[in-house]
Amino acid sequence: MKKSRRKFIKTSLVSVSGTYLVPQFINTLNAADLSSITSGKKLVIIQLAGGNDGLNTVVPFRNDRYYQLRPTLGIGKTDLLNLNDELGLNPGLGGLRKLYDQGYLSIVNGVGYPNPDRSHFRSMDIWHSASDANDYLQTGWLGRYLDSKCTANCKAHLAIEFDEQLSLALKGENIKGMAIKDINLLYKSTKGPAIRKLNDYYKKNHYHFVNENKDFLYKTLAETCSSAEYLFEHSRIHKSKKTYPNTQFARQLKKISELIHSGIETEIFYVSLPGFDTHVRQKGTQEKLLKVYGDALLAFVEDLKFNGNFKDTLILTFSEFGRRVKENASSGTDHGTANNVFVVGENLKKPGLFNSLPDLNHLDKGDLIFNTDFRNIYATLLDKWLENDSKKILGKGFSNLNFI
């Protein structure tokens, strides 16, 4: 009964997010404990939420089949940002094109998984948990990485997501990242008289507690206050002089750059850009969203380079699925399967086009057939960048890809 009650309390706290006091983390990491377990490398995950249309992101303009299946959505060759004689980027991706030209971008095409699911929620769960399509896991691939990094007395901030709710990707069995919208607001909320009184009471009396649930609640509060103060102090160390676009997404990347330059021990940063579920009038909507993404990403990379932090930062961009190859009757596209993934870094082993696009003449009931399992990308990041055991974290062996 006690275990069930404690589990309920944990779940309830996680659901509150950072909107009141307790952000979405329970056992996170204490700064004092991190110096011995962090590598100094940073991983930034960008999620294009809603299912970005990869076929109108990296466009095969020499393929007649592309224009046959997309008579109104197909982007003309003269409008594209050409990568070579066959492929071009969406015209909104001028920022990404500059990173490509500098050798900082690797484009992995045809990324997916066997037996794909077209539900936003289920496909996102699969990407977040790194499960097979018929398995349901309660922990995320990065959460399990956190578990593996810290096995004893760990508290506060190894992984941060800039959102109100924590994604499954960052939830481990024992360790969870924190979801936070505003560092200053969280810090101020922990400095109110009521919170200070509760926190002081715990510090003085926790060794008298015999009630496990009460001790857990007070401990969570104490860790929240400690983490809020740590993040607040580091957020004040460095203010970027780089001009970013005036978008919420760009402001989030700017804050990540400032935190990285502050010397923060956080290893993983997670941020999302919503709006990619383009069933209706896709062309203009997607181009605007990709411009928001590409321009902010370029400013972020330039900021990291200026401050000497780009060499130790790797950026992964994904979406939960691609779109159907054939346009629908509403000048949009419906949920599909395989998609492209972007990897941005300073010392990529294979910059440019990592592999070829799926064959438009060989589809599976109108969908692209994936040629790269997304877990091969995860395994590469875990083994080569985060220097961990991908087989242990992913539950089975996936071969590494040679982009880093």
C-alpha positions as CSV (number, residue, x, y, z in Angstrom):
1,M,0.0,0.0,0.0
2,K,2.8,2.4,0.9
3,K,4.6,1.7,-2.4
4,S,1.3,2.4,-4.4
5,R,0.7,5.6,-2.5
6,R,4.3,6.8,-3.0
7,K,4.0,5.9,-6.7
8,F,0.8,7.9,-7.0
9,I,2.4,10.9,-5.3
10,K,5.3,10.8,-7.7
11,T,3.0,10.6,-10.7
12,S,0.9,13.5,-9.4
13,L,4.0,15.7,-8.9
14,V,5.2,14.9,-12.4
15,S,1.8,15.9,-13.9
16,V,1.9,19.4,-12.3
17,S,4.9,20.5,-14.4
18,G,6.5,23.8,-13.7
19,T,3.2,25.8,-13.8
20,Y,3.0,26.0,-10.0
21,L,6.1,25.0,-8.2
22,V,7.5,21.5,-8.8
23,P,8.9,21.1,-12.3
24,Q,8.7,17.8,-14.1
25,F,11.4,16.0,-12.4
26,I,11.7,13.9,-9.3
27,N,15.2,12.6,-8.8
28,T,17.4,14.9,-10.9
29,L,21.0,15.8,-10.4
30,N,22.8,17.9,-7.8
31,A,25.5,20.2,-9.2
32,A,27.9,19.0,-6.5
33,D,27.6,15.4,-7.7
34,L,27.9,16.1,-11.5
35,S,31.6,16.9,-12.0
36,S,32.7,13.3,-11.8
37,I,30.0,12.0,-14.2
38,T,29.7,14.6,-16.9
39,S,31.9,14.6,-20.1
40,G,31.6,18.2,-21.0
41,K,29.8,17.4,-24.2
42,K,26.3,18.8,-24.8
43,L,23.5,17.2,-26.8
44,V,20.7,19.5,-28.0
45,I,17.5,17.7,-29.2
46,I,15.1,19.7,-31.4
47,Q,11.7,18.2,-32.1
48,L,9.6,19.4,-35.1
49,A,6.3,18.5,-33.5
50,G,3.3,17.4,-35.6
51,G,5.1,15.4,-38.3
52,N,7.2,17.6,-40.6
53,D,6.9,16.8,-44.3
54,G,10.4,15.6,-45.1
55,L,9.7,15.3,-48.8
56,N,9.1,19.0,-49.1
57,T,12.1,19.7,-46.8
58,V,14.7,17.8,-48.8
59,V,13.2,17.9,-52.3
60,P,14.1,15.5,-55.2
61,F,13.4,18.1,-57.9
62,R,14.8,15.9,-60.7
63,N,12.3,13.2,-60.0
64,D,9.2,13.5,-62.2
65,R,7.3,11.2,-59.8
66,Y,7.6,13.8,-57.1
67,Y,5.7,16.4,-59.2
68,Q,3.2,13.8,-60.4
69,L,2.2,13.0,-56.9
70,R,2.3,16.6,-55.7
71,P,0.9,18.7,-58.6
72,T,0.2,21.7,-56.3
73,L,2.5,21.1,-53.4
74,G,5.6,20.3,-55.4
75,I,8.2,23.0,-55.0
76,G,9.7,24.2,-58.3
77,K,13.4,23.8,-58.9
78,T,14.0,27.6,-59.2
79,D,12.5,28.1,-55.8
80,L,14.7,25.6,-54.0
81,L,18.1,26.0,-52.3
82,N,20.0,23.4,-54.4
83,L,22.3,21.0,-52.6
84,N,23.4,19.2,-55.8
85,D,22.0,18.4,-59.3
86,E,19.1,16.3,-57.8
87,L,18.2,17.6,-54.4
88,G,17.3,21.0,-52.9
89,L,16.2,22.4,-49.6
90,N,12.9,24.0,-48.9
91,P,13.2,27.8,-49.6
92,G,12.6,28.5,-45.9
93,L,15.8,26.8,-44.9
94,G,18.3,29.5,-45.8
95,G,19.9,29.2,-42.4
96,L,20.3,25.5,-42.6
97,R,21.7,25.8,-46.1
98,K,24.6,27.9,-44.7
99,L,25.3,25.2,-42.1
100,Y,25.3,22.7,-45.0
101,D,27.8,24.8,-47.0
102,Q,30.1,25.1,-44.0
103,G,30.2,21.3,-43.5
104,Y,28.2,21.4,-40.2
105,L,25.2,19.5,-41.3
106,S,24.6,15.8,-42.0
107,I,21.2,14.9,-43.6
108,V,20.1,11.3,-42.8
109,N,17.2,10.4,-45.1
110,G,14.6,7.6,-44.9
111,V,14.6,7.4,-41.1
112,G,11.8,5.4,-39.5
113,Y,11.1,2.1,-37.9
114,P,9.4,-1.3,-38.8
115,N,5.6,-1.4,-38.7
116,P,5.1,2.4,-38.5
117,D,2.3,3.9,-36.5
118,R,0.6,7.1,-37.9
119,S,-0.8,8.3,-34.6
120,H,1.0,11.4,-33.3
121,F,0.9,10.1,-29.7
122,R,1.9,6.5,-30.4
123,S,4.6,7.3,-32.9
124,M,6.1,10.0,-30.6
125,D,6.1,7.4,-27.7
126,I,8.0,5.1,-30.0
127,W,10.6,7.8,-30.9
128,H,10.8,8.9,-27.2
129,S,11.1,5.5,-25.7
130,A,13.1,3.8,-28.6
131,S,10.7,0.9,-28.4
132,D,9.6,-1.5,-31.1
133,A,6.2,-0.6,-32.6
134,N,4.4,-3.3,-30.5
135,D,6.2,-2.6,-27.2
136,Y,5.0,0.0,-24.7
137,L,7.8,1.4,-22.4
138,Q,7.3,3.7,-19.5
139,T,10.8,5.2,-19.7
140,G,12.6,7.2,-22.4
141,W,15.9,6.6,-24.1
142,L,17.5,9.7,-22.6
143,G,15.9,8.9,-19.2
144,R,17.5,5.5,-19.2
145,Y,20.8,7.3,-20.1
146,L,20.3,9.5,-17.0
147,D,19.7,6.3,-14.9
148,S,22.9,4.8,-16.2
149,K,24.9,7.9,-15.5
150,C,24.0,8.3,-11.9
151,T,23.4,5.4,-9.5
152,A,23.7,6.8,-6.0
153,N,22.3,9.9,-4.3
154,C,21.7,12.0,-7.4
155,K,19.7,15.2,-7.5
156,A,19.1,18.1,-9.9
157,H,19.7,19.3,-13.6
158,L,21.6,16.9,-15.9
159,A,18.8,17.3,-18.5
160,I,16.5,20.3,-19.2
161,E,13.5,20.6,-21.4
162,F,12.1,24.0,-22.2
163,D,8.4,23.3,-21.9
164,E,5.6,23.0,-19.4
165,Q,5.6,19.2,-19.5
166,L,8.4,16.7,-19.6
167,S,8.6,14.5,-22.6
168,L,8.8,10.7,-22.2
169,A,12.2,10.8,-23.7
170,L,13.7,12.4,-20.6
171,K,11.9,10.1,-18.0
172,G,14.0,7.4,-16.5
173,E,13.1,4.8,-13.9
174,N,15.0,6.6,-11.1
175,I,16.2,9.9,-12.7
176,K,14.1,12.4,-14.7
177,G,15.0,15.6,-16.4
178,M,13.3,18.9,-15.6
179,A,10.7,20.7,-17.7
180,I,10.8,24.4,-17.2
181,K,9.4,27.4,-19.2
182,D,10.9,30.3,-17.3
183,I,14.0,30.0,-15.1
184,N,13.4,33.4,-13.4
185,L,9.7,32.6,-12.6
186,L,10.6,29.2,-11.1
187,Y,13.3,30.8,-9.0
188,K,11.0,33.5,-7.7
189,S,8.3,31.0,-6.9
190,T,10.7,29.1,-4.6
191,K,11.6,32.3,-2.7
192,G,8.1,33.0,-1.4
193,P,7.7,33.0,2.4
194,A,5.6,29.8,2.5
195,I,8.0,27.8,0.4
196,R,11.0,29.1,2.4
197,K,9.3,28.0,5.6
198,L,8.5,24.5,4.3
199,N,12.0,24.1,3.0
200,D,13.7,25.3,6.2
201,Y,11.5,22.9,8.2
202,Y,12.6,20.0,6.1
203,K,16.3,20.9,6.4
204,K,15.9,20.9,10.2
205,N,13.6,18.0,10.8
206,H,13.9,15.5,7.9
207,Y,15.9,13.0,10.0
208,H,12.8,12.7,12.3
209,F,10.4,11.7,9.5
210,V,9.0,8.2,9.7
211,N,6.5,8.8,7.0
212,E,8.0,7.9,3.6
213,N,5.5,9.9,1.6
214,K,6.0,13.1,3.7
215,D,9.8,12.7,3.5
216,F,9.5,12.3,-0.3
217,L,7.4,15.4,-0.7
218,Y,9.7,17.6,1.4
219,K,12.7,16.2,-0.3
220,T,11.3,17.0,-3.7
221,L,10.6,20.5,-2.6
222,A,14.1,20.9,-1.3
223,E,15.6,19.6,-4.6
224,T,13.3,22.0,-6.5
225,C,14.6,25.0,-4.6
226,S,18.2,23.9,-5.0
227,S,17.8,23.4,-8.7
228,A,16.0,26.6,-9.2
229,E,18.7,28.5,-7.5
230,Y,21.4,26.7,-9.5
231,L,19.8,27.4,-12.8
232,F,19.0,31.0,-11.8
233,E,22.6,31.8,-10.9
234,H,24.0,30.2,-14.1
235,S,21.5,32.0,-16.2
236,R,23.0,35.3,-15.0
237,I,26.6,34.5,-15.7
238,H,26.6,35.1,-19.5
239,K,24.3,37.2,-21.7
240,S,24.7,36.6,-25.4
241,K,25.5,39.5,-27.6
242,K,24.4,37.5,-30.7
243,T,21.3,38.8,-32.5
244,Y,18.7,36.1,-32.7
245,P,15.4,36.1,-34.7
246,N,12.4,37.5,-32.7
247,T,10.7,34.1,-32.1
248,Q,10.0,32.0,-29.1
249,F,12.0,29.1,-30.5
250,A,15.0,31.4,-31.1
251,R,14.8,32.7,-27.6
252,Q,14.9,29.2,-26.2
253,L,18.0,28.4,-28.3
254,K,19.6,31.6,-27.1
255,K,19.0,30.7,-23.5
256,I,20.5,27.3,-24.1
257,S,23.6,29.0,-25.6
258,E,23.9,31.3,-22.6
259,L,23.6,28.3,-20.2
260,I,26.2,26.3,-22.1
261,H,28.6,29.3,-22.0
262,S,28.0,29.7,-18.3
263,G,29.7,26.4,-17.6
264,I,26.5,24.7,-16.5
265,E,26.8,20.9,-16.0
266,T,23.7,20.1,-17.8
267,E,24.4,17.7,-20.7
268,I,21.1,17.4,-22.5
269,F,18.8,20.3,-23.7
270,Y,15.5,19.5,-25.3
271,V,13.3,22.0,-27.2
272,S,10.3,21.7,-29.5
273,L,8.9,23.7,-32.4
274,P,5.2,22.9,-32.9
275,G,2.8,23.3,-35.9
276,F,4.0,20.7,-38.5
277,D,0.7,18.8,-38.8
278,T,0.0,20.3,-42.2
279,H,-3.2,18.6,-43.5
280,V,-4.4,21.9,-45.1
281,R,-2.6,24.5,-47.2
282,Q,0.8,23.1,-46.3
283,K,3.2,24.9,-48.6
284,G,3.2,28.4,-47.0
285,T,2.8,27.1,-43.4
286,Q,5.7,24.7,-43.6
287,E,8.0,27.2,-45.3
288,K,7.4,29.7,-42.5
289,L,8.0,27.1,-39.8
290,L,11.1,25.9,-41.5
291,K,12.4,29.5,-41.7
292,V,11.8,29.9,-38.0
293,Y,13.8,26.7,-37.4
294,G,16.6,27.3,-39.8
295,D,17.2,31.0,-39.0
296,A,17.2,30.3,-35.2
297,L,19.5,27.3,-35.6
298,L,22.0,29.3,-37.6
299,A,22.1,32.0,-35.0
300,F,22.5,29.4,-32.3
301,V,25.5,27.7,-34.0
302,E,27.2,31.0,-34.7
303,D,26.7,32.0,-31.0
304,L,28.2,28.6,-29.9
305,K,31.2,29.1,-32.3
306,F,31.9,32.6,-31.1
307,N,32.1,31.5,-27.5
308,G,34.1,28.4,-28.3
309,N,31.4,25.9,-27.4
310,F,30.4,24.5,-30.8
311,K,33.1,21.8,-30.8
312,D,31.5,20.1,-27.8
313,T,27.9,20.5,-28.8
314,L,25.9,18.2,-31.1
315,I,22.4,19.1,-32.3
316,L,19.8,16.5,-33.4
317,T,16.5,17.4,-35.2
318,F,13.7,14.9,-35.7
319,S,10.0,14.7,-36.2
320,E,7.7,11.8,-35.2
321,F,6.9,10.8,-38.8
322,G,6.9,12.1,-42.3
323,R,3.9,12.7,-44.5
324,R,2.1,10.7,-47.2
325,V,3.8,11.0,-50.6
326,K,0.7,12.0,-52.5
327,E,-0.9,15.4,-51.6
328,N,-4.5,15.4,-50.3
329,A,-7.5,17.3,-51.6
330,S,-6.8,20.2,-49.2
331,S,-3.4,21.2,-50.5
332,G,-1.8,19.4,-47.6
333,T,-0.4,16.0,-46.7
334,D,-1.6,13.3,-44.3
335,H,0.4,11.3,-41.8
336,G,3.1,9.2,-43.3
337,T,6.2,7.2,-42.4
338,A,9.9,7.7,-43.1
339,N,11.5,11.1,-42.7
340,N,14.8,13.0,-42.7
341,V,16.8,13.7,-39.6
342,F,19.4,16.5,-39.3
343,V,22.6,16.2,-37.3
344,V,24.6,19.5,-36.8
345,G,28.1,19.6,-35.4
346,E,31.6,21.0,-36.0
347,N,33.5,17.8,-36.7
348,L,31.1,15.5,-38.5
349,K,32.7,12.5,-40.2
350,K,30.2,12.6,-43.1
351,P,28.7,16.1,-43.6
352,G,26.3,16.7,-46.4
353,L,23.9,14.0,-47.6
354,F,24.6,11.0,-45.4
355,N,22.5,8.6,-47.6
356,S,20.0,8.7,-50.5
357,L,16.3,9.4,-50.3
358,P,13.8,6.5,-50.4
359,D,12.7,5.5,-53.8
360,L,9.5,7.2,-54.9
361,N,8.8,4.5,-57.4
362,H,8.7,1.8,-54.7
363,L,6.2,2.8,-52.0
364,D,4.3,0.9,-49.3
365,K,0.7,1.7,-49.9
366,G,1.6,5.3,-50.8
367,D,4.2,5.7,-48.0
368,L,8.0,6.0,-48.2
369,I,9.8,2.8,-47.1
370,F,12.4,3.6,-44.4
371,N,16.0,2.6,-44.9
372,T,17.5,3.7,-41.6
373,D,16.1,2.8,-38.1
374,F,16.1,5.8,-35.9
375,R,17.6,3.7,-33.1
376,N,20.8,3.5,-35.2
377,I,21.1,7.2,-34.8
378,Y,20.4,7.0,-31.0
379,A,23.0,4.2,-30.7
380,T,25.5,6.4,-32.5
381,L,24.9,9.3,-30.1
382,L,25.0,7.1,-27.0
383,D,28.1,5.2,-27.9
384,K,30.2,7.9,-29.7
385,W,29.0,11.2,-28.2
386,L,27.7,10.5,-24.8
387,E,30.1,7.6,-24.3
388,N,27.7,5.1,-22.9
389,D,26.5,1.6,-23.6
390,S,23.7,1.9,-26.2
391,K,22.9,-1.8,-26.1
392,K,22.1,-1.5,-22.4
393,I,20.0,1.6,-22.8
394,L,18.1,0.6,-26.0
395,G,17.7,-3.0,-24.9
396,K,19.3,-4.5,-28.0
397,G,22.2,-3.8,-30.3
398,F,21.9,-1.3,-33.1
399,S,24.9,-0.6,-35.4
400,N,26.5,2.9,-35.3
401,L,26.3,5.2,-38.2
402,N,29.4,7.1,-39.4
403,F,28.3,10.7,-39.1
404,I,30.3,11.4,-35.9
